[in-house]
Amino acid sequence: MRRVSEQYESLVDRQIRLASERGAFDDLPGKGKPLPGLDGPDDELWWVRGYLRREGLSSESLLPPSVQLRKEIDRLPDELRALPTEQAVRDAVRELNLRIVDFLRAPTGPRVHVGRVDVDEAVRRWAQERAQRPAAEEGAATARPAAQAARLRRRRWWHRR
C-alpha cells in the first residue's frame, strides 16, 4: 500500500526530476566540490563579508565615523607623500579637516580622539620629505599621472551625504 506523500509529486519536484534525468545538472561548475565557507567559524555577518569581498570594497566602510577618521589621519603622511604640489597637499588636508569638523559637530560612535590636522605642519613635513628624496626618485614622482593625485583628493563614497 502506497502512502499519499509517495504518490504526490509537486510541480517543482517533477521539474527537477525531469531536468536531472535529461542531464541538465551534470556539467555545472563546482559539481562534486564542497560549498565554500562551510568549514569556517560561524559568523553572523558572513553575507556582508562576502559582499564586500565580491565587490572589492574595504571593510573599513563598516567602521564608525570616529574610527574611520582616526585611521585616515594616521594614513595621511603616506597619502600626502604621493601628491605632486604644495597646493594639492593643502587641499587634501583641508578636505580632511572639513570632514573632521563635521564629525565633531555631532560625534557618534566610540570616543576616539579625533582632532584637526595642522595644514602648515603637514605641508612642512611634506616639503621636508620631498627635499630628502634622491634626485632619481624625484624624476619618477613628477612623472606620476595627475589622475593619482586626483584620486587621493576625491572624497570617499561613504563620506558623501
BANU-254992 format. One record per atom (N, C-alpha, C): x, y, z; residue in one letter. Coordinates in steps of 0.2 Angstrom, whole numbers, padded with zeros to 4 digits, always signed. Layout:
XYZa;...
end
This chain:
+0004-0006+0000m;+0000+0000+0000m;+0004+0006+0000m;+0003+0011-0004r;+0007+0017-0005r;+0004+0023-0001r;+0009+0026+0002r;+0007+0032+0006r;+0005+0038+0001r;+0001+0042+0004v;-0001+0048+0000v;+0005+0052-0003v;+0009+0053+0002s;+0015+0058+0001s;+0020+0054-0005s;+0020+0048-0005e;+0024+0045-0011e;+0020+0045-0017e;+0014+0046-0018q;+0010+0046-0024q;+0011+0054-0027q;+0011+0058-0022y;+0010+0065-0024y;+0017+0068-0026y;+0018+0071-0032e;+0024+0074-0034e;+0023+0081-0036e;+0025+0086-0032s;+0024+0093-0034s;+0027+0095-0041s;+0024+0101-0043l;+0027+0103-0050l;+0034+0104-0050l;+0036+0107-0044v;+0044+0109-0044v;+0048+0103-0043v;+0046+0098-0039d;+0049+0091-0039d;+0049+0088-0045d;+0044+0088-0049r;+0044+0085-0056r;+0048+0088-0061r;+0049+0095-0061q;+0053+0099-0065q;+0060+0097-0063q;+0062+0096-0057i;+0069+0095-0055i;+0071+0088-0057i;+0066+0083-0056r;+0067+0076-0058r;+0068+0075-0065r;+0064+0079-0069l;+0065+0078-0077l;+0071+0081-0079l;+0073+0087-0076a;+0079+0090-0078a;+0085+0086-0076a;+0085+0083-0071s;+0090+0078-0068s;+0091+0072-0073s;+0085+0069-0075e;+0085+0064-0080e;+0088+0066-0087e;+0087+0072-0089r;+0089+0075-0095r;+0097+0076-0095r;+0100+0077-0089g;+0107+0078-0088g;+0108+0085-0087g;+0103+0089-0086a;+0104+0097-0086a;+0109+0099-0080a;+0110+0094-0075f;+0114+0096-0069f;+0121+0093-0069f;+0122+0089-0075d;+0128+0085-0075d;+0135+0090-0076d;+0135+0095-0079d;+0141+0099-0080d;+0141+0106-0077d;+0138+0106-0072l;+0138+0113-0068l;+0144+0114-0065l;+0147+0121-0065p;+0153+0122-0061p;+0152+0121-0054p;+0157+0118-0051g;+0158+0116-0044g;+0154+0110-0042g;+0152+0106-0047k;+0149+0099-0046k;+0154+0095-0042k;+0152+0092-0037g;+0156+0087-0033g;+0161+0091-0028g;+0161+0097-0028k;+0165+0101-0023k;+0161+0103-0017k;+0164+0104-0012p;+0160+0106-0006p;+0158+0114-0006p;+0153+0116-0003l;+0151+0123-0003l;+0156+0127+0000l;+0158+0133-0002p;+0163+0137+0001p;+0160+0140+0007p;+0165+0140+0012g;+0163+0144+0019g;+0160+0139+0024g;+0159+0133+0022l;+0155+0128+0027l;+0160+0126+0033l;+0167+0126+0031d;+0171+0124+0036d;+0174+0129+0041d;+0172+0136+0039g;+0174+0141+0043g;+0170+0142+0050g;+0172+0147+0054p;+0169+0148+0060p;+0162+0151+0058p;+0157+0150+0063d;+0151+0153+0062d;+0151+0161+0063d;+0148+0164+0058d;+0149+0171+0058d;+0142+0174+0056d;+0139+0179+0060e;+0133+0181+0059e;+0133+0186+0052e;+0138+0189+0051l;+0139+0194+0045l;+0143+0191+0039l;+0142+0184+0038w;+0145+0181+0033w;+0144+0184+0026w;+0137+0185+0025w;+0135+0188+0019w;+0138+0195+0018w;+0138+0199+0023v;+0141+0206+0022v;+0149+0205+0020v;+0152+0201+0023r;+0159+0200+0022r;+0160+0197+0014r;+0156+0193+0013g;+0156+0190+0006g;+0154+0196+0001g;+0149+0200+0002y;+0148+0205-0002y;+0153+0210-0003y;+0157+0212+0002l;+0162+0217+0002l;+0168+0213-0002l;+0169+0207-0001r;+0175+0204-0005r;+0173+0203-0012r;+0167+0202-0014r;+0165+0201-0021r;+0165+0208-0025r;+0163+0213-0021e;+0163+0220-0024e;+0169+0224-0024e;+0174+0221-0020g;+0181+0224-0020g;+0181+0230-0015g;+0176+0230-0010l;+0176+0236-0006l;+0180+0234+0001l;+0182+0240+0004s;+0186+0239+0010s;+0181+0238+0016s;+0183+0234+0021s;+0178+0233+0027s;+0179+0239+0031s;+0183+0244+0029e;+0184+0250+0033e;+0177+0254+0033e;+0173+0253+0028s;+0167+0257+0027s;+0162+0255+0033s;+0163+0249+0036l;+0158+0247+0041l;+0160+0250+0048l;+0166+0253+0048l;+0168+0256+0055l;+0164+0262+0057l;+0164+0264+0063p;+0161+0270+0065p;+0165+0276+0062p;+0162+0282+0061p;+0165+0288+0058p;+0171+0290+0062p;+0171+0289+0069s;+0177+0292+0073s;+0183+0287+0071s;+0182+0281+0071v;+0187+0276+0069v;+0190+0277+0062v;+0185+0278+0057q;+0187+0280+0050q;+0192+0286+0050q;+0189+0291+0053l;+0193+0297+0053l;+0200+0296+0056l;+0200+0293+0062r;+0207+0292+0065r;+0212+0288+0061r;+0209+0283+0057k;+0213+0279+0053k;+0216+0283+0047k;+0211+0288+0044e;+0213+0292+0039e;+0218+0297+0041e;+0218+0299+0047i;+0223+0304+0050i;+0230+0300+0050i;+0230+0294+0052d;+0236+0290+0053d;+0239+0289+0046d;+0235+0288+0041r;+0237+0287+0034r;+0239+0293+0030r;+0238+0299+0033l;+0238+0305+0029l;+0246+0306+0027l;+0251+0305+0031p;+0258+0306+0028p;+0259+0302+0022p;+0257+0296+0022d;+0258+0292+0016d;+0255+0294+0010d;+0248+0296+0011e;+0245+0299+0005e;+0247+0306+0003e;+0250+0310+0007l;+0252+0316+0005l;+0259+0316+0002l;+0263+0310+0003r;+0269+0309+0000r;+0268+0308-0007r;+0263+0306-0010a;+0261+0304-0017a;+0259+0311-0020a;+0257+0316-0017l;+0255+0322-0020l;+0260+0326-0023l;+0259+0329-0029p;+0264+0332-0033p;+0266+0340-0031p;+0261+0343-0028t;+0262+0350-0027t;+0260+0352-0020t;+0262+0358-0018e;+0260+0360-0011e;+0253+0362-0011e;+0250+0364-0016q;+0243+0366-0016q;+0239+0360-0016q;+0241+0354-0019a;+0237+0348-0018a;+0237+0345-0011a;+0243+0346-0008v;+0243+0344-0001v;+0239+0348+0004v;+0239+0355+0003r;+0234+0359+0007r;+0227+0357+0005r;+0225+0356-0001d;+0218+0354-0002d;+0216+0348+0001d;+0221+0343+0001a;+0219+0336+0004a;+0218+0337+0011a;+0223+0341+0015v;+0222+0342+0022v;+0216+0346+0024v;+0214+0351+0020r;+0208+0355+0021r;+0202+0351+0020r;+0202+0346+0015e;+0196+0342+0014e;+0195+0337+0020e;+0201+0335+0023l;+0200+0330+0028l;+0198+0334+0035l;+0201+0340+0035n;+0198+0344+0041n;+0191+0346+0041n;+0188+0347+0035l;+0181+0348+0034l;+0177+0342+0037l;+0179+0336+0035r;+0176+0330+0037r;+0176+0330+0045r;+0182+0331+0047i;+0183+0331+0055i;+0179+0336+0058i;+0178+0342+0056v;+0174+0347+0059v;+0167+0345+0059v;+0165+0342+0053d;+0158+0339+0053d;+0156+0334+0058d;+0161+0330+0059f;+0161+0324+0064f;+0160+0327+0071f;+0165+0332+0072l;+0165+0335+0079l;+0159+0339+0081l;+0155+0341+0076r;+0149+0345+0077r;+0143+0340+0080r;+0143+0334+0078a;+0139+0329+0080a;+0142+0322+0080a;+0146+0321+0086p;+0150+0315+0086p;+0145+0309+0087p;+0147+0303+0084t;+0144+0297+0085t;+0149+0291+0086t;+0147+0286+0089g;+0151+0280+0089g;+0155+0281+0095g;+0161+0276+0095p;+0165+0276+0101p;+0169+0283+0102p;+0171+0284+0108r;+0175+0290+0109r;+0182+0289+0107r;+0184+0291+0101v;+0191+0291+0099v;+0193+0298+0098v;+0199+0299+0100h;+0202+0306+0099h;+0203+0308+0092h;+0199+0313+0090v;+0200+0315+0083v;+0200+0322+0083v;+0206+0325+0081g;+0207+0332+0080g;+0209+0334+0074g;+0208+0341+0072r;+0210+0344+0066r;+0218+0343+0065r;+0219+0342+0058v;+0226+0342+0056v;+0229+0349+0055v;+0235+0351+0057d;+0238+0357+0056d;+0240+0357+0048d;+0237+0361+0044v;+0239+0362+0037v;+0246+0364+0036v;+0248+0369+0040d;+0255+0371+0039d;+0260+0366+0041d;+0259+0362+0046e;+0263+0357+0049e;+0264+0351+0043e;+0258+0349+0041a;+0258+0344+0035a;+0262+0346+0029a;+0261+0352+0027v;+0265+0355+0021v;+0272+0355+0023v;+0274+0357+0029r;+0281+0357+0031r;+0284+0350+0031r;+0281+0345+0034r;+0283+0338+0033r;+0284+0336+0026r;+0279+0338+0022w;+0279+0335+0015w;+0285+0338+0012w;+0286+0345+0013a;+0292+0348+0009a;+0298+0345+0012a;+0299+0344+0018q;+0305+0341+0021q;+0306+0334+0018q;+0301+0330+0018e;+0302+0323+0015e;+0304+0324+0007e;+0301+0328+0004r;+0302+0329-0003r;+0309+0332-0004r;+0312+0336+0000a;+0319+0338-0001a;+0324+0333+0001a;+0322+0328+0005q;+0327+0322+0007q;+0327+0317+0001q;+0322+0317-0003r;+0322+0312-0008r;+0328+0312-0013r;+0331+0307-0015p;+0336+0307-0020p;+0333+0310-0027p;+0338+0312-0031a;+0336+0315-0037a;+0332+0311-0042a;+0334+0304-0042a;+0331+0299-0046a;+0324+0298-0044a;+0323+0298-0038e;+0316+0297-0036e;+0312+0303-0037e;+0315+0309-0037e;+0311+0315-0039e;+0308+0315-0046e;+0312+0312-0051g;+0310+0312-0058g;+0304+0307-0058g;+0305+0302-0055a;+0299+0297-0055a;+0293+0299-0052a;+0293+0304-0047a;+0287+0306-0043a;+0284+0311-0048a;+0288+0315-0052t;+0285+0320-0056t;+0282+0317-0062t;+0284+0311-0064a;+0281+0308-0070a;+0274+0304-0068a;+0272+0304-0062r;+0266+0301-0060r;+0260+0304-0063r;+0255+0301-0065p;+0250+0304-0068p;+0246+0308-0063p;+0243+0313-0066a;+0239+0318-0062a;+0232+0314-0059a;+0230+0309-0063a;+0225+0305-0060a;+0226+0302-0053a;+0232+0300-0052q;+0233+0298-0045q;+0232+0303-0040q;+0235+0309-0041a;+0234+0315-0036a;+0226+0316-0036a;+0222+0316-0041a;+0215+0317-0041a;+0212+0312-0037a;+0214+0306-0038r;+0211+0300-0034r;+0212+0301-0026r;+0217+0304-0024l;+0219+0304-0017l;+0214+0310-0014l;+0213+0315-0019r;+0209+0321-0016r;+0202+0319-0016r;+0200+0314-0020r;+0192+0313-0021r;+0189+0311-0014r;+0183+0313-0013r;+0180+0310-0007r;+0178+0303-0008r;+0178+0300-0002r;+0176+0293-0002r;+0169+0293-0002r;+0166+0287-0005w;+0159+0287-0006w;+0155+0287+0000w;+0158+0284+0006w;+0154+0284+0012w;+0154+0290+0016w;+0158+0295+0013h;+0158+0302+0017h;+0153+0307+0013h;+0151+0305+0007r;+0146+0310+0004r;+0139+0309+0007r;+0136+0315+0008r;+0130+0315+0011r;+0125+0318+0007r;
end
